[in-house]
Amino acid sequence: MTTLVLLTATGLGLAALYFLVASGLSLIFGLMDVLNFAHGAFVSIGGYVGWTVADHLSGTFGLVGSLLAGIAAGAAVAAATELAVIRPLYGRPLDQVLATVGLGLAIPALLQAIWGADSRTWLLPGWLAGTVNVAGAHVPTVRFLLIGIAVALLIALRLLLGRTRAGLIVRAGVEDREMVTALGIDVRRANSAVFALGGAAAGLAGVLYGLYQGSVSPGDGTSLLVFAFVVVVLGGAGSITGTAVAAIAVGLVQQYADYASASLGDESVVILLAAVLLLRRRNLQGRPA
């Protein structure tokens, strides 16, 4: 029983990280039709900026400061990327892919030049470094922090997109850009806001990933980005709820498979993706759609 609890808690912790990264990807691709391969670099930037703040401050104050700094850094870099790189390339998807791939390679190299290639250890506040007893299993407290923040982000995004004027403008701009522009609404500002929001979620994920593994390194964002793309495909681009469900499925499947065999974790995610894609190709009668 304790093993099941630990595996489930670890899987949900990973799912929270995948959701934080994938939610930004899903928004940017689903609402703006931009496939952003630089998104993993936003994660790494948030992680290093957050680590730098935490390294100069201590305790809970340092933790809160690092979270806020990671969010701000991710949002700022994402907004600058949309303005300088993506905006001139709207309507040119291949050029967007090439530009974001190049940016996704350049930013980790820049981070390595500034902070070095070695991992930087992240010291947790005392209350976060402990464990919580759940059904006899000692679950690291940081897992619950990740899960709580991911749930809060899910609720906030659903409210933002469904209940606010800004969210309605973004959704309307996706459906009919010309009509929204004719009403005097600047769709470019909405696009920048979506990109910044996705970058903020990525920066937050970078800080939390550092807390999760106890260190930050230049390649953190790249490793998370692969699974985030899988989550977006499974959950559906633009669907925040679908992204959350897919993240939970990927996180749990990966952890349970890892327990069965150390080499099955990543392979199980690929198998899950292939199975879902095959099922989607069939209609209710079981024939190819």
Sequence and secondary structure as in RCSB ss.txt:
>XXXX:A:sequence
MTTLVLLTATGLGLAALYFLVASGLSLIFGLMDVLNFAHGAFVSIGGYVGWTVADHLSGTFGLVGSLLAGIAAGA
AVAAATELAVIRPLYGRPLDQVLATVGLGLAIPALLQAIWGADSRTWLLPGWLAGTVNVAGAHVPTVRFLLIGIA
VALLIALRLLLGRTRAGLIVRAGVEDREMVTALGIDVRRANSAVFALGGAAAGLAGVLYGLYQGSVSPGDGTSLL
VFAFVVVVLGGAGSITGTAVAAIAVGLVQQYADYASASLGDESVVILLAAVLLLRRRNLQGRPA
>XXXX:A:secstr
 HHHHHHHHHHHHHHHHHHHHHHHHHHHHHHH    TTHHHHHHHHHHHHHHHHHHS HHHHHHHHHHHHHHHHH
HHHHHHIIIIIGGGTT HHHHHHHHHHHHHHHHHHHHHHH SS EE    TTTSSEEEETTEEEEHHHHHHHHHH
HHHHHHHHHHHHHSHHHHHHHHHHH HHHHHHTT  HHHHHHHHHHHHHHHHHHHHHHHHHHHTEE TTHHHHHH
HHHHHHHHHH TT HHHHHHHHHHHHHHHHHHHHH TTSHHHHHHHHHHHHHHHHTB TTSSB 
